[in-house]
Amino acid sequence: MKLLHAASSFPLAPGDSTAPFMEEMLEALANRGHDVTIVVPRVFGLVEDVRSGMEVVGAPYAPQSLQVWGHGRSLDARNRLRFSAAAITPVAMASMVRSLRSEIRRKRPDVVHLHWVIPQGVMATAVPPDIPVVISVHGADVRFMRGRMKPIATRILRRADALVAASSDVLDAVSATYPPIRERSRVIPHGANSALLGSRDKREARVELGIDPSLPVVLAIGRLVSKKGFEHLIRSMAGMRDTGAHLYVIGEGPDRPRLEAAVSEVDLDRVSLLGAQPRDGVAMWLAASDVVVVPGVAQGDDVDTGPVVLMEALAAGRPVVATRMGMAPDVVRNGVNGFLIHSADPNLIVGALRAALADAERLGRGARRTFEGVGGWSRVALDLEKTYQEVLRTSRRRRGDSIVGHDS
């Protein structure tokens, strides 16, 4: 099939840590023999042309000094659209629509797949009615489907031939905005790069990173924003002093000053904010870790509904301590591959962490078995392929009915 995707976030180059799941997902589709093209905002550093088996097309919208839209640059720590990004959104979206239309004329795709209901879903109106549209909701866009944006979100979802949600929680949230979409929806959890994440030895990784092989290593990965719950995790480490555990946090974002202040307040020398890391660096830290913590918190409509790190931890064979949000209830099993906690309360984190560290090897084996049972990006690609085939069949039946009705 010829597949045309569009997204506002995508790795600028192979190995970049900006939305790496997007490139891995599309690479898996290309590996199944599909002709894959993706349209993304063009910013400085974006590697275009063919890479990872797909064609990357940049939509130019501003000179370098004004490239503040897309690729993780648009939202602040509260997941609100920055003023500068809001101001340039009409220009950026107009450019994305022009590029999408140009690629439709050039490629004549079988299916157009738009990622994130808001903003990319708006582009559905630019797709000819004879081409099926699939829309993915990855989680961060859920909060933008309410209030004044609800009529726009409803119009977008009406146009979608199918909706793909990363978790059942995400689907429930979208269905609350537009209930009929559930009939055309599929829950397809994200995957992970098993070859990258599951092939490294813990001792060797620690030697390379300069980590004491005898000390427990707790790892958290994600953008430094409030909904990730990292501040609660940092404060919980005060209750882990006697274990010698060291917390490492990978990621960058607007909440960094707040997290640095939290580290100072708990007076710990065993909390390290590592900043952003390349993909192979993330894999190295996962291999070096004993437990991965995903302490997401709800902030009104802003919920951490993924995140991809859950599947990456399981692929690396690392037990997970996670709050009951997003994908976590779908993949984490208490006492099997980690522990679910009701909230990011530091006391709950401490209890779950101690239990996970005490049985890390067995839980790690359970984590890997869970991943192998659920499957990685090849499973996601197969599920997406089935979705495309279904919307193509439905679209052809619909067009056939329309032609018969017109002729008669």
Secondary structure as the mmCIF struct_conf table of DSSP 4:
data_model
#
loop_
_struct_conf.conf_type_id
_struct_conf.id
_struct_conf.beg_label_comp_id
_struct_conf.beg_label_asym_id
_struct_conf.beg_label_seq_id
_struct_conf.end_label_comp_id
_struct_conf.end_label_asym_id
_struct_conf.end_label_seq_id
STRN STRN1 LYS A 2 ALA A 6
BEND BEND1 SER A 8 SER A 8
BEND BEND2 LEU A 12 ALA A 13
TURN_TY1_P TURN_TY1_P1 PRO A 14 GLY A 15
BEND BEND3 THR A 18 ALA A 19
HELX_RH_AL_P HELX_RH_AL_P1 PRO A 20 ASN A 31
TURN_TY1_P TURN_TY1_P2 ARG A 32 GLY A 33
STRN STRN2 ASP A 35 ARG A 42
TURN_TY1_P TURN_TY1_P3 PHE A 44 GLY A 45
STRN STRN3 ASP A 49 ARG A 51
TURN_TY1_P TURN_TY1_P4 SER A 52 GLY A 53
STRN STRN4 MET A 54 PRO A 60
BEND BEND4 ALA A 62 ALA A 62
HELX_RH_3T_P HELX_RH_3T_P1 GLN A 64 LEU A 66
BEND BEND5 TRP A 69 GLY A 70
TURN_TY1_P TURN_TY1_P5 HIS A 71 GLY A 72
BEND BEND6 SER A 74 SER A 74
STRN STRN5 LEU A 75 LEU A 75
TURN_TY1_P TURN_TY1_P6 ALA A 77 ARG A 78
BEND BEND7 ASN A 79 ASN A 79
HELX_LH_PP_P HELX_LH_PP_P1 ARG A 80 ARG A 80
STRN STRN6 LEU A 81 LEU A 81
HELX_LH_PP_P HELX_LH_PP_P2 ARG A 82 ARG A 82
HELX_RH_AL_P HELX_RH_AL_P2 PHE A 83 LYS A 107
BEND BEND8 ASP A 110 ASP A 110
STRN STRN7 VAL A 111 HIS A 115
BEND BEND9 TRP A 116 TRP A 116
TURN_TY1_P TURN_TY1_P7 VAL A 117 PRO A 119
HELX_RH_3T_P HELX_RH_3T_P2 GLN A 120 ALA A 126
BEND BEND10 VAL A 127 VAL A 127
TURN_TY1_P TURN_TY1_P8 PRO A 129 ASP A 130
BEND BEND11 ILE A 131 ILE A 131
STRN STRN8 VAL A 133 VAL A 137
BEND BEND12 GLY A 139 GLY A 139
TURN_TY1_P TURN_TY1_P9 ALA A 140 ASP A 141
HELX_RH_3T_P HELX_RH_3T_P3 VAL A 142 MET A 145
BEND BEND13 ARG A 146 ARG A 146
HELX_RH_3T_P HELX_RH_3T_P4 GLY A 147 MET A 149
HELX_RH_AL_P HELX_RH_AL_P3 LYS A 150 ARG A 159
BEND BEND14 ASP A 161 ASP A 161
STRN STRN9 ALA A 162 ALA A 165
BEND BEND15 ALA A 166 SER A 167
HELX_RH_AL_P HELX_RH_AL_P4 SER A 168 THR A 177
HELX_RH_3T_P HELX_RH_3T_P5 PRO A 179 ARG A 184
STRN STRN10 SER A 185 VAL A 187
HELX_RH_AL_P HELX_RH_AL_P5 SER A 194 LEU A 197
BEND BEND16 GLY A 198 SER A 199
HELX_RH_AL_P HELX_RH_AL_P6 LYS A 202 LEU A 209
TURN_TY1_P TURN_TY1_P10 GLY A 210 GLY A 210
TURN_TY1_P TURN_TY1_P11 PRO A 213 SER A 214
BEND BEND17 LEU A 215 LEU A 215
STRN STRN11 VAL A 217 ILE A 221
BEND BEND18 GLY A 222 GLY A 222
BEND BEND19 LEU A 224 VAL A 225
HELX_RH_3T_P HELX_RH_3T_P6 SER A 226 LYS A 228
HELX_RH_AL_P HELX_RH_AL_P7 PHE A 230 SER A 236
HELX_RH_3T_P HELX_RH_3T_P7 MET A 237 THR A 243
TURN_TY1_P TURN_TY1_P12 GLY A 244 GLY A 244
STRN STRN12 HIS A 246 ILE A 250
TURN_TY1_P TURN_TY1_P13 PRO A 254 ASP A 255
HELX_RH_AL_P HELX_RH_AL_P8 ARG A 256 VAL A 266
TURN_TY1_P TURN_TY1_P14 ASP A 267 ASP A 267
BEND BEND20 ASP A 269 ARG A 270
STRN STRN13 VAL A 271 GLY A 275
HELX_RH_AL_P HELX_RH_AL_P9 ARG A 279 ALA A 288
BEND BEND21 ASP A 290 ASP A 290
STRN STRN14 VAL A 291 VAL A 294
STRN STRN15 GLN A 299 GLN A 299
TURN_TY1_P TURN_TY1_P15 GLY A 300 ASP A 301
STRN STRN16 ASP A 302 ASP A 302
TURN_TY1_P TURN_TY1_P16 VAL A 308 VAL A 308
HELX_RH_AL_P HELX_RH_AL_P10 VAL A 309 ALA A 315
TURN_TY1_P TURN_TY1_P17 ALA A 316 GLY A 317
STRN STRN17 VAL A 320 THR A 323
BEND BEND22 ARG A 324 ARG A 324
TURN_TY1_P TURN_TY1_P18 GLY A 326 MET A 327
HELX_RH_AL_P HELX_RH_AL_P11 ALA A 328 VAL A 331
STRN STRN18 ASN A 334 ASN A 334
TURN_TY1_P TURN_TY1_P19 GLY A 335 ASN A 337
STRN STRN19 GLY A 338 ILE A 341
BEND BEND23 HIS A 342 SER A 343
HELX_RH_AL_P HELX_RH_AL_P12 PRO A 346 ALA A 358
TURN_TY1_P TURN_TY1_P20 ASP A 359 ASP A 359
HELX_RH_AL_P HELX_RH_AL_P13 ALA A 360 VAL A 374
HELX_RH_AL_P HELX_RH_AL_P14 TRP A 377 ASP A 407
#
